[in-house]
Amino acid sequence: MAAESQQVGTTRRRVKLYTLNEERQWDDRGTGHVYSTDNGSLEGVTLIVKSESDMSILLESKIQTDTAYQKQQETLIVWAETDSHNLALSFQEKAGCDEIWEKICQVQGKDPSVESTQEGDESEDERYEESISDTGPGAISTSPVLLPPCEVSKLPQIAEIVQMAITTPVKREQLALEVENEGYIPKLLEVFRMCEDLENKEGLHKVHDIIRNLILLNRTPLYEVMFSEDNIMDVVGALEYDSNTDQHMQHREFLKDRVQFRQVLPMTNTDLLNKIHQTYRVQYVHDVVMPTPSVFDENVLTALNSFLFFNKVDIVTMLQDDDNFLQMLFSQLVEESTDDSRRLELLLFLKELCSFAQTLQPVNREMFFRTLSNVGFLSSLEVILGFEKEQLRQISIDILALAVEYCASAIVEYILKEGQQKSEDDEMLINILIEQIIHDTDSELGLAAQITGILKMLIDPDNAIDSTSSSKCEKNDLIKFFYKHSMHNLTAPLYANTADGKPSRDDYKTAMLLSLILDLITFCLERHSFHIKNYVLNKDLFTRVLILMKSKHSFLALTALRLIRKVVALKDEFYLMCIARTNHLKFVVDAFLLNGPRYNLLNSAIIELFEFIRVDGIKTLVTNIAEVHWPRLEHVKYVTTFRLIRDQYEQHKQLSDDCTSVTATPGSAPLDGVRQRFRRDDRSPDVDEEMWFEQDDESDLATAVPELLRPEPNRIEQNFTKKSVNDVEDIVTAPRIFSRNSPIQIHLRTPLPLTPSPPPSSPNSSPSTQADVKGPIKNGQSEVVSENTTEAQTSSSTCPQSVIGLVDYPSDEDDDDDNNSDETQSKRIRLENPS
């Protein structure tokens, strides 16, 4: 175990484990240390990779004698466990790769100098050969591929051999090994230069075909030779002479003369410079020089894609580890002595670096952006956003969008720290972004629209927590910060433009800006709960939004309508009461009537809103529409929506009247002070309902609603009063009445006499049938309470002093057996004299 720990601790054994996903991209599975174990024989050698963070096993793979292992780029070992499971080990040091490669070759009995331990899938090739006759023109030779000497006169023969070899897997492997072992590519490029000097067009066309087919072999060792600094320009030159086109392409001229490499900052790392040059040229070959692959050939150049992928990873990693380089970059970005052209070059370099970082795995990508944030990334962007040059601000927003998309939690943490350190709201990043939205000079507000998307990702509570960060921020921290320091800045144009009850400015650009602001407010209404409610209540937000329905721009009116539609869809009683009590639907009805008989999008959207209210049975708004707006809408006959809303209201009203009629019993005198207890049946309130009715008299919502939201008297089922626990016993519980759409439980305060009595002699002795409703609606439940206690007490006082019966019903079980027994019923009556 000690020897094993020592092996794991060596840096030369430090590796990254990659797996190839279904999209043919390499996924990073973690970093660890690799070592081999055996059971005393070469048949049982296993490669094990243990994580360097928690020592868990990332990989345990037995070295099979028939598995094809490939050594690539001197620090990569690639193999396939199955047909769909490809693995790769990327070593930190070449020595570690060589050591593991020797162990693999030793198990398979191969020379460690080879780049591949297998020559191909022999069983597949044998099956393929068995399906073809051993004689005739279709027969395939099992002899190895042998290339003739690389000479100008042999080019047609070489081209034919290469073309035939790439058709079968075995021949492809044999050809690749022959090219690698014989050092054929440098010799072939030498022949190319001779043909070009002699202007031998036929020879140049043959070289083009040979080089293109060698690239299609999809072998990383060949790519390393062809795309090296000494050979890549000759390879590009050979690919210029395509026999299928008459036009001679000038790829080398473009790469040498037109493309200029600019070092924005001095780079002393030679390996980094070579990687940058190589990556650009190989990317050019992949995108421009090579023909566009068809749908069936899209996976032909997987090795070339992997070659580019690992190059980009190396570039980003080397720059990320160079702290001095990054600090120099951000310091020059904010220096006053830096001119705009120089600052533009620095920003373009930073943008390209962030684009390269997109190829990293999620964990490494997030680590990259956090590293940038630690060296002044975000503070530099804040400074640049304050410059007047629009191009600088546009590039800064592009860079910030990448950072927010891949590491939003780091940006959130920076904003919260900034709020603790800075006293001026205007200097904070989130307010700088809002200012860019408001003062965007583009007529189409393209930059403002992009920033709006950034703000949505920032204020989304789901993006506020980072599981990998040691300093986690709570979900609500940024939300509190936003409503305290930034919400008033965002809504300032809305309140300024609607101060007079109509849009003061109604030009196209202002309408576009207000549309973006309403879009953000809609997002807040959907994603935030408590804070946005306070803002709606204190700032009368809905009124200001609906004023915009008077705009001449249909898209702005539709945006305001969409906000209200989203609010109604939430079915939050707080919002519904605000809309009903302050008569916000008046703006919608006004816009509908002003639109007239025109059948357009605004007309359809408004009708859909009312149809949604009707179908979902939102009683608060149904009542408001029927009582307040029906006289203005009853003439609309081409849709039945408004008539059905009126009918629905009448049904609710009739149901309420039927319920309140139970409060009066003709021909009987009311009794006061009677305590009766009804049995609990299947319709009894559940635990949540019981808890709600036992709350305090004054709710937080009732204390927060201003006078404009106070309930109107004598309005049935619009406001509800909650009773305390001590008052529950004074309520005689009547049978519960349920509507078809919601489980509304109605409790009536009414005494029920035990014995019939003659009709009262005076009007004061009859119980009132009117009920006044108080208290907020909650969870679709209501409690109707009669307030005619004075009349009840008066009538009670006129009753003669007689025996009063208290009925005590049994439990449900006893009731099922004795419900129809008069004898049993009489036994349940207890008589007592009133005190």
Secondary structure, 3 states (H helix, E strand, C coil): CHHHHHHHHCHHHEEEEEEECCCCCEEEEEEEEEEEECCCCHHHCEEEEEECCCCCEEEEEECCCCCCEEEECCCEEEEEEECCEEEEEEECCHHHHHHHHHHHHHHHCCCCCCCECCCCCHHHHHHHHHCCCCCCCCCCCCCCCCCCCCCHHHHHHHHHHHHHHCCCHHHHHHHHHHHHHHCHHHHHHHHHHHHHHHCCHHHHHHHHHHHHHHHCCCCHHHHHHHCCCCCHHHHHHHCCCCCCCCCCCCHHHHHHHHCCCCCCCCCCCHHHHHHHHHHHHHHHHHHHHCCCCCHHHCCCCHHHHHHHHHHHHHHHHHHHCCHHHHHHHHHHHHCCCCCHHHHHHHHHHHHHHHHHHCCCCHHHHHHHHHHHHHCCHHHHHHHHHCCCCHHHHHHHHHHHHHHHHHHHHHHHHHHHHHHHHCCCHHHCHHHHHHHHHHCCCCCCCHHHHHHHHHHHHHCCHHHCCCCCCCCCCCHHHHHHHHHHHCHHHHHHHHHHHCCCCCCCCCCHHHHHHHHHHHHHHHHHHHHCCHHHHHHHHHHCHHHHHHHHHHCCCHHHHHHHHHHHHHHHHHCCHHHHHHHHHCCCHHHHHHHHHHHCCCCCHHHHHHHHHHHHHHHCCCHHHHHHHHHHHHHHHCCCCCCCHHHHHHHHHHHHHHHHHHHHHHHCCCCCCCCCCCCCECCCCCCCCCHHHHHHHCCCCCCHHHHHCCHHHCCCCCCCCCCCCCCCHHHHCCCCCCCCCCCCCCCCCCCCCCCCCCCCCCCCCCHHHCCCCCCECCCCCECCECCCECCCHHHHHHHHHHCCCCCEEEEECCCHHHHHHHCCCHHHHHHCEEEECCC
